[in-house]
Amino acid sequence: MGGEGGRDPNGLEDADHAVFLATFDRVRGPTRPLVSTMAGRWNTIGIASTADGPLELHRHDSGDFLIMIDGRVLMVSNASSSEIALGELACRALPPGDAPLVLSSGLGMGCTLRAALDLLPSQATVEVCEMTEAVVRWCRGPLASVNGDALADTRVRVHHVDVAMYIARRAQDDTAPRFDAIILDLNVGPHAGVDADTDPFYGTTALANARAALSTNGVLAVWGEAPDSAFERRLVSAGFAVEVTVHGRGGRKHAVYLARTRG
C-alpha cells in the first residue's frame, strides 16, 4: 500500500486495542471468517494480491475495519491517532498560501488524507499516490465511512504510481510545480534496518529528492512505527529542520517526523 512489509500488531497506539487484536483466530480456512472471542466476529470483505502477499480487508460486526497483509496487521479503523496527527501536523506547518499543493502516500484507510483535507483551504490540491488499486476501491466503498468519503473531495487527485519514483521525477523537472508538503504514511516507516544510502523512501538519495521536490519552507512529514535517531540525522544532513513528536497511549509509541526545508 505504498511501501513494503507490514506494521507490528503490537505497535498499535492503544493498549486496549492490542488486546482486541489478540482475540483473532488466525487458523481459518479460505472461506471461513476471522473469529474473535469478543462479541461478534470479523468478516473478510475484500482480498487483493500484492507482491508482499494477500491484502485483506475485514469488517467486524461492531463496524470496525481491519487491513492485513500476509497475515500481519497494517491498521485498524479505531486506532489511527498517529495517522491523523501526521496529516494535521503537516498541514499546520504549511508555508503561507491560499492554494497549497500537497502529496500524500500511501492511502491506507484514508485517515491521514481526511485529517489533511479538514485543515486545507478550498483551493488546495492533494495528489495521492497509491499503487494498490483495491485500496482505492475500498476507500471509495466500505471505508468511506471511516474517511468521510475523502476521495470524493474535488481537491483530491489519485495516481496509481510508486511514490518514490513520483517524487524523483518531480525533483528532476525544473518546470514542474513544487509541493508545499509531502506526507508519507507507508506500511513500514523508517527503522534501524533501512539502508541509509539506497532505501527508496528514507535513504539519503530519497531525502535529497524530497527536498528538491518541495517548495521554499516546504514540509516533509513522515510516519514511523517508532522513533529512529539515524533517520532524524539523515533528515538534518539533507538540509531539513526536524521536529519529532511521539503519539500513542500504552504499548509502542509511534513517531511523526516534521521536516521543514531550510534556506
N, C-alpha and C positions, 0 to 999 in steps of 0.2 A: 504493500500500500504506500509506496514511496521510498521504502528502504528495505533492508534485509533483516531477517530474523524476527523475533517477537519479544514482547515485554514480559518480564518476570511476573508471574501471578502473585508472588509475594511482595511485589513492588507497588501494589495499589496503595493510594494515599490514605485510604480509610481502613483502620484496623478491623472494624466490623465487617467491611466488605471482603477482606481477606478470608475471614471465617465463612462468609457467604459463598465465596468461590470454592472453598474446600469441601462443600457439600456435593460437588458434582460426582456422578458415577461415570468414570472415564471408560469403563468396559461396556461397550454398546455395539450392537450390530449396525449395519448400514442403514436400516430403516427405523431403528429404534431411537426415540428422542432422548436427549440428555435428561437424566433423572436427578432430582435433588431431594435431600432429606427435609428441606424446608417446605412449607405449604406450597402446593402447585408444582409445576415441572417446567423444564426448558424444552422448547421445540425448535428443531432446525428448520429455518425458513429460507435459507439461501446457501448455496455452495458454489465456489468458483475455483478453478485450477490456477495455481501460480507456480513460479519457479521454486518457491520455498515450501510447497506443499499445499494441501487443500485449505482454502479460506472459507470459514463458515460463519454465518450469521444466525444467532439463536435469540428467541424471544421467550421470556418467562411468562407464566400465566399472570403474574403481577403487572406486566407491562414493561419490565426492564429488558434491555438488549445486551448481548454479549457478542463480541467478534473474537474468533480464534483462528490461528494459522498453524497447521500441522500439529494440533493438539495443545498449542500454547496460547495463553490468554493475551490478546492485544489490548482490549479495552472493554469497559463496562459502562453502560449509559449513566449510571448514578454514582460514578467515581471518576469524575472528569474535572476536578477543580484546578489541577495544574494545567490542563489543556486550555481551559477558559482563561486562566491567568496569563498564559502565553499570548493569546490574542489581545487581551486587554492591555497588557504592558507594552506590547509592540505599538499599538495604535495610540496610546497616550504619549509615547515618546516620539511620534512623528514630527518632522520639521513642519513649520507653518505652511499652510496652503489649503485652498478650497477643493482641489481635485487630486488627492494623493493617488499614486499608483502602487499597489501592494501585490506581492507574490506570496502565495501560501501553498505549502505542500507538507505532508500528504493530507488527504481529506478526512480519513477516519470516519467518525460518526458525524462530522460537521460541527463539533462543539467549538473548536478554535475559530473556524470561519464565522460561526454565529456571533461569537464574542467580538470579533473584529468588526463585523458589519454593524453591530449595535452602536459602535463608537465612531464609525467613519461617516463623513459628510455625504450628502446625496450625490455629489459629483465625483465621488471616488470610483476607482476601478480596482477590482480584485481579480487577479489571474490565479487560477487554481491548477496546479499540476498534480494529476492523479493517474498513474499508469494502469490501475486495475479498474476496468470498466464496470465490473459488478459493484464496486464500492460506490461509484457514481449513481448507479441504478438504485442501490439500497438507500442512499441519501435522498434521492428524489422520491422514493417509495416509503417503506415502513419506517425508516429513520428520520423522515421529515418531521415526525412528531418530537424527535429529540433535538433537532437543529433548527426548529422554527421555519422549515421549508427554505433553508438558506440558499439552495441552488436556484430557486425561483426568483431571487433578487436580481433585478436588471443590472446591478453593478458587477455581477459575477461573470467571468469567462472561464470555461473549463478546457484544459488542454490534456490530452492523453499522451504525455511525453515524460521522459526522465527529467526530473527537476535539476539534477547536476548539469546535464547537457544544456538545458534551457538557460540556466544561469551563465554557463560558459559562453554560449553563443551571444547572449546579451552583453557580456563583458567585452567581447571582441568586436562588437558592432558599434562604432563610434556615432552612427546616425540614429540608433535606437534610443528611445527614452529610458532614463534610469528609474529604478524602483526606489520609492521612498521607504519601503520596508520589505524585507524578505523574512518570512516566518516559516521555520522548519519544525514540523512535528512528525517525525518519521518513526517507523517501527522500532528502530534502535537508535538511541541518542549517542552522543559522544561518550566514550568509555576508555578504559586503560588498554583494551585490545585493539584499538584503532591504529592503523598505520599512519603515523604523524605526517608523512610526506604524501602518500598516494590515496588515502581514503577519499572517495568521490564527494563526500559531504563535509567532512570535518578535518581533512588534511590541509597542509599549507597551501597547495595549489588551489583547492576548492575555496579556501577562505580568501585568497587573493582574487579569485574570480568573483566571489560575492561582493567584496569591497569595490571592485571595478564596476559591478553592475548596479551599485547603489548611488543615489544622488548625494550631493553635499549634505552632511548631517543626517544621512540615511541610517536606518536601523536594521541590524540582523538579529532576529530573535530565534532562539533555539531551545527546544525541549530536551531535557536529559533525564534519564531514569534515576541518576544520582549525580551529585557534583563531581566534576573531573578537573582537577587543577591543571593537568597538562593541556587540556583543550583551552582552558582560560588563558594560559600562557601563549598558546598559538594565536588566539584572537588578538592579544596585545601586540604580538610580533607582526601581525598582519596589518596593524595600524588602527585598531579599534580601541575605544574606551569602553571598559567592560563592567557591568554590574551583574551579580548573580543573586537570585532570590531562591529560597527553598520553600516548597509547598507540601502540605500534607499533614495528617493527624495520625500518629501511630505508624508502625511499620516503616518502610523505606520512604525517605523524603525525596521528592522529585525536584529537579533544578530547572530554572528558567534563566537562560543567558540572554542579556540585553546588551548588544554590542553596537555602539554608535561610531560612525566614521569620524576621523579626526583630520582637520585641515582640508 
